[in-house]
Amino acid sequence: MSRTVLAIDIGSTKICAVIAEIADDNSIAITGAGTSKAQGLKKGSITNIELASKSIRTALNDAKRVSGSDVKTAIVSISGAYTKSLNSSGIVNIQSKEVTFKEIERVMQTSLYNANIPNEYDVLHALPYNFKVDDQDFIEDPLGMNASRLEVDTHIITTQKSNLNNLKKAVLGAGVEVENVVLTGYASSIATLNEDEKELGVAIIDMGGNTSNIIIHSGNSIRYNDFLGVGSNHVTSDLSMALHTPLNIADNVKLNYGSLLTPSNDLIELPVIGDETTTHEVSLEVVHNVVFARAEETLMILDQFIENSGLKDKIGAGIVLTGGFSKMEGIRDLAIATFGSIPVRLAKPKEMNGLFDNLRSPEYSSAIGLIMYSASAYTQYEIDINKRVRHTNETPFGHTKVNLSDEFDIPTPPTYEEKEKMVTLPSKKDKKSDKAGSFSKFWNWATQLF
């Protein structure tokens, strides 16, 4: 039986809502989409809940009108602006000598327990990048293997609780409850990367209006993520100041004449800021120089991020650019020169049934990635925002709402179907500790007696 899913991509300059039908075989058919200008947001984060809710509602109503569906829960993207990442590890003994899903879940929860996560942060994704069975390293999937010990190395992405709570309140204000939350860069990687790139190691950069999110995949899992508060709107601001023209005119100049290729000496006539009845002539060479300077600086900072990650030698498949900024003419050539001759490709979302023409553009990669995430296109195993261990071959869960309380570290109680896939670790530990406590009391009494 197919299910209807709603994805809301909350970007720095636009809100995009996409509705799709996902069949039992996880095939996707897009049925509706809507976009609106982002209000109440700055660099991908909520700054005005009421305005943000209004923008979300506008995009959502358009998507519902086209789809004819009335979806009440959504999977939502979150910017990397207030995220922190860390690596952790866990180890468990296996008494049955065979690795089952419960052991994989137990070792992942152990790695999460061992992580030093600040109180004001909540776990967004916990992504294992290395399983170790006994002394054998880099096991692709330990499920079903014979072993006496299972270890895991996990990349954990956390975000500020206040930022997460504001995001959920804004979505709730638009009449929809949050089912799941996914990092923007992670969603973009799902929509654009192929399996070979993930296996060889690849860096994907989603270059948006006010932000750039970078993710490094290595060995089929995310190893690094970072965020830069610079995007194509900064080019607009630079042009407005350099050409002394209003922002809306500068944006049109960027879209029509912004190029990183060989500059032209042609002149264009632009209104003067503050007195739009007066015009002045500007050379396109000046436009080129301004655009080139900002794009080069942005790529150089992103290159430094890759250097600092310590994973530059592990991105054998090169770098993938997506997002609206990546549509700028000549950006691929500039990126190749900036990143030191590493292969660079420009990426659009993958094709699927019902994909509207406008959704085929790079700026919709994260929105399409959210839909694909709902169809189990995430990494092989992961712990999501709901503290639930997900795996790619699982049976789809029913709609689970993210807890809207201030304390997000209380797991949502499992449904009857979920109990088959979940193991409640505290109850097992409690039983063992109860037995151990009874035995120690008896021993103390016996030693005192005799």
C-alpha positions as CSV (number, residue, x, y, z in Angstrom):
1,M,0.0,0.0,0.0
2,S,1.5,3.4,-1.0
3,R,1.9,6.2,1.5
4,T,1.8,9.9,1.0
5,V,4.8,11.9,2.3
6,L,5.4,15.7,2.6
7,A,8.9,17.2,2.6
8,I,9.5,20.8,3.5
9,D,12.9,22.3,2.6
10,I,13.5,25.4,4.6
11,G,16.2,27.3,2.9
12,S,17.7,30.7,3.4
13,T,16.0,32.3,0.4
14,K,13.1,30.0,-0.4
15,I,10.7,27.4,1.2
16,C,9.9,24.4,-1.0
17,A,7.1,21.9,-0.1
18,V,7.0,18.6,-2.1
19,I,4.3,15.9,-1.8
20,A,4.9,12.4,-3.1
21,E,3.5,8.9,-3.1
22,I,5.9,6.2,-2.1
23,A,5.0,2.6,-3.1
24,D,5.8,-0.6,-1.2
25,D,8.9,-1.1,-3.3
26,N,10.0,2.5,-2.3
27,S,9.5,3.9,-5.8
28,I,8.6,7.6,-5.7
29,A,6.0,9.6,-7.7
30,I,5.9,13.3,-7.1
31,T,2.3,14.6,-7.0
32,G,2.6,18.2,-5.9
33,A,5.1,21.0,-5.2
34,G,5.0,24.6,-4.0
35,T,7.6,27.3,-3.3
36,S,7.6,30.6,-1.6
37,K,10.0,33.3,-0.7
38,A,11.6,32.7,2.7
39,Q,10.6,35.2,5.4
40,G,11.6,35.2,9.0
41,L,14.8,33.3,8.3
42,K,18.4,34.4,8.3
43,K,21.2,32.1,7.1
44,G,18.8,29.1,7.2
45,S,17.7,29.7,10.8
46,I,14.4,30.9,12.2
47,T,14.5,34.6,13.3
48,N,10.7,35.2,13.2
49,I,8.4,32.3,13.9
50,E,5.2,34.0,12.6
51,L,6.7,35.1,9.3
52,A,8.4,31.8,8.8
53,S,5.1,29.9,9.4
54,K,3.4,32.2,6.8
55,S,6.1,31.4,4.2
56,I,5.8,27.6,4.9
57,R,2.0,27.8,4.8
58,T,2.1,29.5,1.3
59,A,4.4,26.8,-0.1
60,L,2.4,24.0,1.6
61,N,-1.0,25.2,0.3
62,D,0.4,25.4,-3.3
63,A,1.7,21.8,-3.0
64,K,-1.6,20.5,-1.5
65,R,-3.6,22.3,-4.3
66,V,-1.6,20.5,-7.0
67,S,-1.5,17.2,-5.3
68,G,-5.0,17.0,-3.9
69,S,-3.6,15.5,-0.7
70,D,-4.0,16.8,2.8
71,V,-0.9,15.6,4.7
72,K,-0.6,16.4,8.4
73,T,3.0,15.4,9.1
74,A,6.2,16.4,7.3
75,I,9.9,15.6,7.0
76,V,11.8,18.9,7.3
77,S,15.3,20.1,6.5
78,I,17.5,22.0,8.9
79,S,20.4,24.2,8.1
80,G,23.9,23.3,9.4
81,A,24.1,26.8,10.9
82,Y,23.9,25.7,14.6
83,T,25.2,22.1,14.3
84,K,28.2,20.6,15.9
85,S,29.7,17.2,15.0
86,L,31.8,14.7,16.9
87,N,33.0,11.1,16.5
88,S,32.4,8.4,19.1
89,S,32.7,4.6,19.4
90,G,31.0,1.7,21.1
91,I,31.8,-1.9,21.8
92,V,29.5,-4.8,22.9
93,N,30.0,-8.5,23.5
94,I,27.8,-10.9,21.7
95,Q,26.7,-13.9,23.8
96,S,24.9,-15.7,21.0
97,K,28.0,-15.4,18.8
98,E,25.9,-14.1,15.9
99,V,25.3,-10.4,15.0
100,T,21.6,-9.6,14.9
101,F,19.9,-6.3,14.4
102,K,19.6,-6.0,18.2
103,E,23.4,-6.2,18.6
104,I,23.8,-3.5,15.9
105,E,21.3,-1.3,17.6
106,R,22.9,-1.9,21.0
107,V,26.4,-1.0,19.8
108,M,25.2,2.1,18.1
109,Q,23.3,3.2,21.2
110,T,26.5,2.5,23.2
111,S,28.5,4.8,20.9
112,L,25.9,7.5,21.4
113,Y,26.0,7.0,25.2
114,N,29.8,7.4,25.1
115,A,29.6,10.7,23.2
116,N,30.2,13.9,25.1
117,I,27.2,15.8,23.9
118,P,26.5,19.2,25.5
119,N,23.1,19.6,27.4
120,E,21.9,22.3,25.1
121,Y,22.4,20.1,22.0
122,D,20.3,17.3,20.6
123,V,21.3,14.5,18.3
124,L,20.2,15.0,14.7
125,H,22.0,12.0,13.1
126,A,24.2,9.3,14.4
127,L,25.9,7.7,11.4
128,P,28.2,4.6,11.7
129,Y,31.2,4.7,9.3
130,N,33.2,1.7,10.5
131,F,32.0,-1.6,12.0
132,K,34.5,-3.9,13.4
133,V,33.8,-7.6,14.0
134,D,36.3,-9.1,16.5
135,D,39.6,-8.0,14.9
136,Q,38.3,-7.5,11.4
137,D,38.0,-3.8,10.4
138,F,35.7,-1.9,8.0
139,I,32.9,-4.5,7.7
140,E,30.4,-3.3,5.2
141,D,27.4,-4.9,7.0
142,P,27.9,-7.0,10.1
143,L,24.4,-8.4,10.1
144,G,24.4,-12.2,10.4
145,M,28.1,-12.6,10.9
146,N,29.6,-14.8,13.6
147,A,31.5,-12.8,16.2
148,S,32.1,-12.6,19.9
149,R,32.6,-8.8,19.9
150,L,31.2,-5.9,17.8
151,E,32.6,-2.4,17.6
152,V,31.5,0.7,15.8
153,D,32.8,4.2,15.0
154,T,30.0,6.8,14.6
155,H,29.8,10.3,13.2
156,I,27.3,12.2,15.3
157,I,25.7,15.4,14.1
158,T,24.0,17.5,16.8
159,T,22.1,20.8,16.7
160,Q,21.1,23.4,19.3
161,K,17.8,22.4,21.0
162,S,16.5,26.0,20.8
163,N,17.1,26.2,17.0
164,L,15.4,22.8,16.6
165,N,12.4,23.8,18.7
166,N,12.0,27.1,16.8
167,L,12.0,25.2,13.5
168,K,9.3,22.8,14.8
169,K,7.1,25.7,16.1
170,A,7.3,27.4,12.7
171,V,6.2,24.3,10.9
172,L,3.5,23.6,13.5
173,G,2.3,27.2,12.9
174,A,1.7,26.3,9.3
175,G,-0.7,23.5,10.4
176,V,1.7,20.5,10.0
177,E,3.5,18.4,12.6
178,V,7.2,17.4,12.3
179,E,7.7,13.7,11.7
180,N,11.5,13.8,11.1
181,V,14.3,16.4,10.7
182,V,17.2,15.9,8.3
183,L,20.4,18.0,7.8
184,T,20.2,20.0,4.5
185,G,23.6,18.8,3.2
186,Y,22.7,15.2,4.0
187,A,19.4,15.5,2.0
188,S,21.3,17.1,-0.9
189,S,23.8,14.2,-0.9
190,I,21.0,11.6,-1.1
191,A,19.5,13.4,-4.1
192,T,22.7,13.8,-6.1
193,L,25.3,11.2,-5.3
194,N,25.6,7.8,-6.9
195,E,26.9,4.7,-5.1
196,D,30.3,4.8,-6.8
197,E,31.0,8.3,-5.5
198,K,30.0,7.4,-2.0
199,E,32.2,4.3,-2.1
200,L,35.3,6.2,-3.5
201,G,34.7,9.2,-1.2
202,V,33.3,12.5,-2.3
203,A,32.6,16.0,-1.0
204,I,29.3,17.5,-1.8
205,I,28.7,21.3,-1.4
206,D,25.2,22.7,-1.5
207,M,25.6,26.3,-2.4
208,G,22.4,28.2,-1.6
209,G,21.3,31.8,-1.4
210,N,22.8,32.7,2.0
211,T,24.5,29.5,3.0
212,S,26.8,26.7,1.8
213,N,26.6,23.3,3.4
214,I,29.4,20.8,2.9
215,I,29.3,17.0,3.5
216,I,32.1,14.5,3.0
217,H,31.1,10.9,2.3
218,S,33.8,8.3,2.7
219,G,33.2,4.5,2.7
220,N,29.4,4.9,2.2
221,S,28.8,7.1,5.2
222,I,29.1,10.7,6.2
223,R,32.5,11.5,7.9
224,Y,32.4,15.3,8.0
225,N,30.0,18.2,7.7
226,D,30.4,21.9,8.0
227,F,28.5,25.2,7.2
228,L,29.5,28.5,5.7
229,G,27.2,31.5,6.0
230,V,27.9,32.7,2.4
231,G,25.9,32.2,-0.7
232,S,24.8,33.8,-4.0
233,N,22.9,36.6,-2.2
234,H,26.3,37.9,-1.1
235,V,27.2,38.4,-4.8
236,T,24.0,40.5,-5.1
237,S,25.0,42.6,-2.1
238,D,28.5,43.1,-3.5
239,L,27.1,44.2,-6.9
240,S,24.7,46.6,-5.2
241,M,27.5,48.3,-3.4
242,A,30.1,48.2,-6.2
243,L,27.6,49.4,-8.8
244,H,25.7,51.8,-6.5
245,T,22.4,50.4,-7.6
246,P,19.3,48.9,-5.7
247,L,19.4,45.3,-4.6
248,N,16.7,44.1,-6.9
249,I,18.5,45.6,-9.9
250,A,21.8,44.1,-8.7
251,D,20.1,40.7,-8.5
252,N,18.9,41.0,-12.1
253,V,22.4,42.0,-13.2
254,K,23.7,38.8,-11.4
255,L,21.2,36.6,-13.1
256,N,21.6,38.1,-16.6
257,Y,25.2,39.1,-16.7
258,G,26.9,37.3,-13.8
259,S,29.5,35.0,-15.3
260,L,32.9,33.7,-14.2
261,L,34.1,33.3,-17.8
262,T,36.0,35.9,-19.9
263,P,34.6,39.4,-19.1
264,S,33.0,41.6,-21.7
265,N,33.7,45.4,-22.3
266,D,30.1,46.1,-23.0
267,L,28.3,48.8,-21.1
268,I,24.9,48.5,-19.3
269,E,22.8,51.3,-17.9
270,L,21.7,51.0,-14.3
271,P,19.6,53.2,-11.9
272,V,21.4,54.9,-9.0
273,I,20.5,53.7,-5.5
274,G,18.4,56.3,-3.7
275,D,17.5,58.1,-7.0
276,E,16.2,55.6,-9.4
277,T,15.3,58.3,-12.0
278,T,19.0,58.9,-12.5
279,T,21.0,56.2,-14.4
280,H,24.7,55.6,-15.0
281,E,26.7,53.3,-17.3
282,V,28.7,50.4,-15.9
283,S,31.1,48.1,-17.7
284,L,30.4,44.3,-17.6
285,E,34.0,43.9,-16.8
286,V,33.3,45.5,-13.4
287,V,30.4,43.1,-12.9
288,H,32.6,40.1,-13.8
289,N,35.4,41.2,-11.3
290,V,32.9,41.6,-8.4
291,V,31.2,38.2,-9.1
292,F,34.6,36.5,-9.6
293,A,36.1,37.9,-6.4
294,R,33.1,36.7,-4.2
295,A,32.9,33.3,-5.9
296,E,36.6,32.7,-5.6
297,E,36.7,33.7,-2.0
298,T,33.8,31.4,-1.2
299,L,35.4,28.4,-2.9
300,M,38.7,29.1,-1.2
301,I,37.1,29.0,2.2
302,L,35.3,25.8,1.3
303,D,38.6,24.3,0.1
304,Q,40.1,25.2,3.6
305,F,37.2,23.3,5.2
306,I,38.1,20.2,3.2
307,E,41.8,20.6,4.2
308,N,40.8,20.9,7.9
309,S,38.6,17.8,7.7
310,G,41.7,15.6,7.3
311,L,39.8,13.7,4.6
312,K,41.1,15.4,1.4
313,D,43.0,12.3,0.5
314,K,39.9,10.2,0.8
315,I,37.7,12.0,-1.7
316,G,38.7,9.9,-4.7
317,A,35.5,10.8,-6.6
318,G,36.2,14.5,-6.3
319,I,33.7,17.3,-5.4
320,V,30.1,17.7,-6.3
321,L,28.5,21.2,-6.5
322,T,24.7,21.7,-6.2
323,G,22.3,24.4,-5.1
324,G,21.4,27.6,-6.8
325,F,24.8,29.2,-6.6
326,S,26.2,26.3,-8.6
327,K,24.2,27.4,-11.7
328,M,26.6,30.4,-12.2
329,E,28.3,30.2,-15.5
330,G,31.9,29.1,-15.2
331,I,31.8,28.0,-11.6
332,R,33.0,24.5,-12.4
333,D,36.2,25.7,-14.0
334,L,36.9,28.1,-11.1
335,A,36.2,25.3,-8.6
336,I,38.7,23.0,-10.4
337,A,41.4,25.7,-10.3
338,T,40.6,26.5,-6.6
339,F,40.4,22.9,-5.3
340,G,43.7,21.9,-6.8
341,S,42.7,20.0,-10.0
342,I,40.3,17.7,-8.0
343,P,37.5,16.4,-10.3
344,V,34.4,18.6,-10.0
345,R,30.9,18.0,-11.3
346,L,27.7,20.0,-11.2
347,A,24.7,18.0,-9.9
348,K,20.9,18.1,-10.2
349,P,18.4,15.9,-8.4
350,K,18.0,12.4,-9.6
351,E,15.1,11.6,-12.0
352,M,11.9,10.1,-10.6
353,N,8.3,9.8,-11.7
354,G,6.3,13.0,-11.8
355,L,9.3,15.3,-11.3
356,F,8.3,18.7,-12.4
357,D,10.6,20.6,-14.7
358,N,11.3,23.3,-12.2
359,L,12.3,20.7,-9.6
360,R,15.0,19.4,-11.9
361,S,17.1,22.5,-11.0
362,P,20.1,22.2,-8.5
363,E,18.4,24.5,-5.9
364,Y,15.8,21.7,-5.3
365,S,18.3,19.0,-4.5
366,S,17.7,19.1,-0.7
367,A,13.9,19.0,-1.2
368,I,14.1,15.9,-3.4
369,G,16.6,14.4,-1.0
370,L,14.0,14.7,1.8
371,I,11.5,12.7,-0.2
372,M,14.1,10.1,-1.0
373,Y,15.1,9.9,2.7
374,S,11.4,9.0,3.4
375,A,11.8,6.1,0.9
376,S,14.7,4.7,2.9
377,A,17.5,6.2,0.8
378,Y,19.6,7.0,3.9
379,T,22.9,5.3,5.0
380,Q,22.7,1.6,5.8
381,Y,22.2,2.2,9.5
382,E,21.6,5.4,11.5
383,I,19.9,6.9,14.6
384,D,17.6,9.7,13.7
385,I,16.1,12.6,15.5
386,N,13.5,10.3,17.1
387,K,16.3,8.2,18.8
388,R,15.2,5.4,16.5
389,V,17.7,3.1,14.8
390,R,16.9,3.1,11.0
391,H,18.2,0.6,8.4
392,T,17.7,0.6,4.7
393,N,15.7,-2.6,4.5
394,E,13.3,-1.8,7.3
395,T,9.5,-1.9,7.0
396,P,8.2,1.7,6.7
397,F,7.2,3.1,10.1
398,G,3.9,4.9,10.6
399,H,3.9,8.6,11.1
400,T,5.9,9.5,14.3
401,K,5.8,13.0,15.5
402,V,8.9,14.6,16.9
403,N,8.5,15.5,20.6
404,L,7.8,19.3,20.8
405,S,8.7,19.6,24.5
406,D,11.8,21.4,25.6
407,E,13.5,18.1,26.5
408,F,14.1,16.2,23.3
409,D,16.1,13.4,24.8
410,I,13.0,11.4,25.8
411,P,12.5,8.8,23.1
412,T,9.0,8.5,21.5
413,P,7.4,5.3,22.7
414,P,7.5,2.6,20.0
415,T,4.3,1.4,18.4
416,Y,3.4,-2.3,18.3
417,E,5.1,-2.8,14.9
418,E,8.2,-0.9,16.0
419,K,8.8,-3.2,19.0
420,E,10.0,-5.9,16.6
421,K,12.8,-3.6,15.6
422,M,13.6,-1.8,18.8
423,V,15.4,-3.0,21.9
424,T,14.9,-1.0,25.1
425,L,18.4,-1.2,26.6
426,P,17.6,0.2,30.0
427,S,15.1,-2.6,30.8
428,K,17.7,-5.3,30.1
429,K,20.3,-3.4,32.2
430,D,17.8,-3.0,35.0
431,K,17.0,-6.7,35.1
432,K,20.7,-7.5,35.3
433,S,21.4,-4.9,37.9
434,D,18.4,-6.1,40.0
435,K,19.8,-9.6,40.0
436,A,23.3,-8.3,40.8
437,G,21.9,-6.2,43.6
438,S,20.0,-9.1,45.2
439,F,23.0,-11.3,45.1
440,S,25.3,-8.6,46.7
441,K,22.7,-8.1,49.5
442,F,22.6,-11.8,50.1
443,W,26.4,-12.1,50.1
444,N,26.8,-9.2,52.6
445,W,24.2,-10.8,54.9
446,A,25.9,-14.2,54.7
447,T,29.4,-12.8,55.4
448,Q,28.1,-10.9,58.4
449,L,26.3,-14.0,59.7
450,F,29.2,-16.3,59.5
